[in-house]
């Protein structure tokens, strides 16, 4: 197979070619960079490239192959790393002016694991500033264009990670998900996106947005690749006290199990009102497919979903306002010039360094935490959050997996929602409850709408039950054979 085509395939095919010595890892990595050179001007997926590191890693892979040493499963497979995850000695900007010149002094735990597995990191992927957004239009540097239609958003906040994989500028990617930022871009770009259980993956070295919600996870072309990448990054970490010490299964082991007797609950509140016709049709079809695969379909009501956007945008902004206090011009990155006093320096640095959306969140969060309003907003939100979790606990007594669309509609036009934050926040209606409850959730690409844009189905499982989630996702993928490769062909002739 031509190397230009090979880099657009899932990892298993690339690995086979490496092991058969049809290509070297260095050639594979170079081919990816060639693709980046040809396409990224149109896409904007990368904030910066990490070529020296990637080629050094590829060389190590080739050494191992030459010496017939055992090769980790994703060794030599090109990865895009969201630019809010540290890679030592390279920039980490979170797509913010305030961190524009910041060089990471250390590796995130996930990055260390990528290194141990000899996975070449191609570059740092663009995102909404500090991962705040649903369209990647909040990057301080540049827009990301959806590879399926360059006039559409790729989704956010991990828009660069998803666009890189969809455009063939990486085979797999890591994103972070606080309220849907892995699943939404995966859905808009026709890819698999998995937010693991809260605590499954260490957050050490991820720039914090809302620490009780943030989780790192894979964006890939196939469910199997997502399971393999989760195998690499999951596990307890003494540097993150919220990481879980639960035993680690091999996440690929149950992928092919049949679905006889598996109970799938479609979420009434997310599957009825407010969906575009094409998305509603897709949900219906997905349920028919599951039925034909032997699963039992049940309706599940989660009535508190109607409060979840409000709860999320109080909890997430409150935590963000506290987390972002550290960017003050003293310890990191940008510092305002021509200031007279220390106070002046703080104020100017933050006024000039943060973008509009980040400032909006800091103000909302500070308000929600202020004495006098704390009980009415933050405390109330936390109480409702608990009730949301109770709803899920009850649901998972009845079913194994919950199903809904990932988003009520497909990718929208660049510029069409940016002036209206509330309508932007509403795109997260289906995704944020998984973060509030800490449960694993995944987007599986399903079909195209009438404008040929991808529609994604969201699956959610109980805490630590990623293997079931991946199994149910794999079976849907196998049944629908979604063609992720359409933009790969149209982008480069
Ligand atoms: N769109 C949501 C927000 O803007 C989720 C972001 C995320 O998951 N990082 O907060």
Boltz pocket constraint, residues with backbone or C-beta under 6 A from the ligand:
constraints:
  - pocket:
      binder: B
      contacts: [[A, 130], [A, 131], [A, 132], [A, 133], [A, 134], [A, 156], [A, 157], [A, 176], [A, 177], [A, 178], [A, 179], [A, 180], [A, 181], [A, 182], [A, 209], [A, 316], [A, 424], [A, 428]]
      max_distance: 6.0
